[in-house]
Amino acid sequence: EPTNLNQELRALHVLFQDSLFRDGDIDCDLILSEESTDLDAGRAPVRQVILNLIRNAVECMPDGGKLKLVSASPVWQQGRQWIEMLIEDSGPGLPKAIQSTLFKPVQSSKGVAHSGLGLSIVKQLIDDLEGIIEYRTGSSGTSFRVLLPAASDASKGPT
């Protein structure tokens, strides 16, 4: 059973609207593709990736800010069809000191409640799904771009 990325983003957006986003004074925009966002992936790992990326984005904006959740499809790369997810925040950007080890387990600087494993788990889940993750960061915020394989019935190529 394919997982629909739009449904997952929509469900988590609703879930966090009255808790995480309101408590953190986060304005969250949801911009969803009108094309199919069915993934060749299970629901649990997709949801875990989204949860970890949203939680990290919110934590980097302790005084509030803007968050954007975006899906786009189809995306063609290397002869394959992908579904793209962007999670962008308006935080201060990632410190240069952690950028080289961003996807590796590290000692968290966020306090006792944090293991420092969030992004390494995200990377491992995406690798297991045969996906791709990349990021852009600067003083105007950070954006994580994730490409996940589209459901197999859509992977025949453009017609």
DAPE-V968277 format. One record per residue. N is the residue number from 1. PHI is phi in degrees with one decimal (none if undefined). OMEGA is omega in degrees with one decimal (999 if undefined). Layout:
# DAPE-V968277
n | phi | omega
N | PHI | OMEGA
N | PHI | OMEGA
This chain:
# DAPE-V968277
n | phi | omega
1 | none | 179.8
2 | -67.0 | 174.7
3 | -97.7 | 179.2
4 | -93.9 | -177.1
5 | -59.9 | 179.7
6 | -58.7 | 179.8
7 | -63.4 | 179.7
8 | -65.7 | 179.1
9 | -62.3 | 179.8
10 | -62.4 | -178.2
11 | -62.2 | -179.2
12 | -71.9 | 175.9
13 | -61.5 | 178.4
14 | -63.5 | -179.0
15 | -58.1 | -175.5
16 | -85.7 | -175.6
17 | -57.1 | -176.2
18 | -92.0 | -179.3
19 | -126.8 | -173.8
20 | -56.3 | -176.6
21 | -71.8 | -178.7
22 | -66.7 | -179.2
23 | -61.0 | -178.8
24 | -95.1 | -177.1
25 | 53.4 | -178.8
26 | -104.4 | 173.8
27 | -95.3 | -174.4
28 | -114.0 | 175.1
29 | -98.3 | 178.1
30 | -115.1 | -177.5
31 | -123.7 | -171.8
32 | -109.7 | 176.3
33 | -62.1 | 175.0
34 | -86.3 | 176.9
35 | -85.9 | -179.8
36 | -59.8 | 175.2
37 | -119.8 | 177.3
38 | -72.1 | -176.4
39 | -104.5 | 171.5
40 | -88.4 | -173.9
41 | -160.2 | 175.2
42 | -75.4 | -176.7
43 | -67.3 | -174.3
44 | -60.2 | -179.7
45 | -67.2 | 178.3
46 | -63.3 | 179.7
47 | -62.9 | 179.8
48 | -64.1 | 177.1
49 | -60.0 | -178.4
50 | -62.5 | 180.0
51 | -56.7 | -177.8
52 | -64.1 | -179.2
53 | -68.4 | 177.7
54 | -65.4 | -178.5
55 | -60.3 | 178.0
56 | -62.1 | -179.7
57 | -62.6 | -179.1
58 | -64.3 | -179.0
59 | -65.7 | -179.7
60 | -84.3 | 178.7
61 | -123.6 | -174.8
62 | -64.5 | 179.7
63 | -103.2 | -179.2
64 | 92.1 | 179.6
65 | 161.8 | -178.7
66 | -113.5 | 176.7
67 | -127.1 | 178.9
68 | -128.2 | 175.3
69 | -113.6 | -172.7
70 | -131.8 | 168.8
71 | -119.6 | 178.3
72 | -144.6 | 176.8
73 | -161.2 | -11.3
74 | -80.0 | 173.6
75 | -118.7 | -179.7
76 | -105.8 | 177.6
77 | -150.8 | 178.1
78 | 51.8 | 176.7
79 | 72.4 | -179.8
80 | -120.3 | 175.1
81 | -97.5 | -177.3
82 | -123.5 | 167.9
83 | -112.1 | -176.8
84 | -102.9 | 172.8
85 | -127.5 | 174.5
86 | -117.6 | 172.0
87 | -125.4 | -173.9
88 | -118.7 | 176.2
89 | -125.8 | 179.7
90 | -102.5 | -179.7
91 | -69.4 | -174.2
92 | -78.6 | -177.0
93 | 91.1 | -179.0
94 | -82.9 | 177.4
95 | -61.1 | 179.7
96 | -55.2 | -176.4
97 | -63.1 | -178.9
98 | -103.4 | -175.0
99 | -62.5 | -177.5
100 | -73.5 | 179.5
101 | -118.0 | -171.4
102 | -54.1 | -175.6
103 | -99.9 | 179.2
104 | -109.1 | 176.0
105 | -61.5 | -178.1
106 | -138.7 | 171.5
107 | -74.5 | -178.0
108 | -69.5 | 174.1
109 | -99.6 | -175.1
110 | -90.9 | 178.5
111 | 114.2 | -172.7
112 | -62.2 | -175.9
113 | -73.6 | -176.2
114 | -116.3 | -177.0
115 | -90.3 | -175.0
116 | 81.6 | -177.4
117 | -103.9 | -171.9
118 | -49.3 | -177.2
119 | -76.6 | 175.0
120 | -70.1 | 175.1
121 | -65.8 | 177.5
122 | -56.4 | -178.9
123 | -61.2 | -180.0
124 | -64.1 | 178.7
125 | -62.0 | 180.0
126 | -65.9 | 175.4
127 | -60.1 | 179.4
128 | -61.9 | 179.4
129 | -85.8 | -176.7
130 | 60.5 | 179.3
131 | -101.5 | -177.8
132 | -133.1 | 173.6
133 | -129.9 | 175.3
134 | -146.7 | -180.0
135 | -140.7 | 173.2
136 | -131.4 | -179.6
137 | -143.9 | 178.4
138 | -173.4 | -175.2
139 | -65.9 | 179.4
140 | -95.6 | 176.3
141 | 131.5 | -178.5
142 | -129.7 | 178.7
143 | -130.4 | 172.6
144 | -105.1 | 178.1
145 | -112.8 | -179.6
146 | -120.6 | 171.9
147 | -110.8 | 177.4
148 | -122.3 | -178.0
149 | -60.6 | 175.2
150 | -68.7 | 177.8
151 | -53.6 | -169.1
152 | -58.9 | -179.6
153 | -68.6 | -179.9
154 | -101.6 | -172.3
155 | -96.1 | -178.6
156 | -81.9 | 178.5
157 | 105.6 | -179.3
158 | -68.1 | 178.9
159 | -106.2 | 999
